[in-house]
């Protein structure tokens, strides 16, 4: 596996464009919008690439016949040399890679899950807004202070290089409960005219509808700025899966989603 320098990330663009599902996180890495690493099987005319985001998502795409790449890839996926110290979530294309991943899943270092891609139904969303307009809560835009202060697994600082970049190119909204930030919806990735949504609610404030209200504010922002709101999640994440549908997102594609264990 040959790691590319940032200036050469464009070599992986054509391979990524072949993937028929949501790859905004990987595109953000290739365009330098989000931190990550890119590996290829060969420097001249690469046939396969492995794109990692700093957040812990990755994608393997293309088809390689380079023995050195396949050996190194198999070793990494199986964590033979214990080089992976954090968990990682992997998508693959084409489907032929599933044979390798499922074999590794039998041995323990890999666990298969399911990732769901959604499409946005604007009419359904508008009906939801009409129904929920009576709910009152304080919602503010995420600024530099909230960027640093709001903590959790899915928060803006895990997806953006710094607060300045997020404030300039991202977007997000936070629900306050008695002045305390309790729920956020934000742009995890913003590429071209698409904005992929990330959400987080502090544990003790869940169940109050705050995530819906923060998400509604962000979706309104998308529509006002001619952006397509994007949602994807693990099918096993029941909370995110159900919330997406309440907001007007319709499940359209399910693909294997592999947890690479540290």
Protein Blocks (a to p, Z undefined) as FASTA:
>chain_A
ZZddfklmmmmmmmmmmpcbdfklmmmmmnopagcddddfbfghpabdcdddfkopacde
djdfbfklmmmmmmmmnomnopafbdcddddddfklmmmmmmmmmnopaccddddddddd
fklmmmmmmmmmmpccddddddfklmmmpgcjbdfklmbmblklmmmmmccddddeehia
fbdcddfbaghjbccddddddfklgonlmmmmmmmmmmmmmmmnopacdddddfklmmlm
mmmmmnopacfbdcddddddZZ
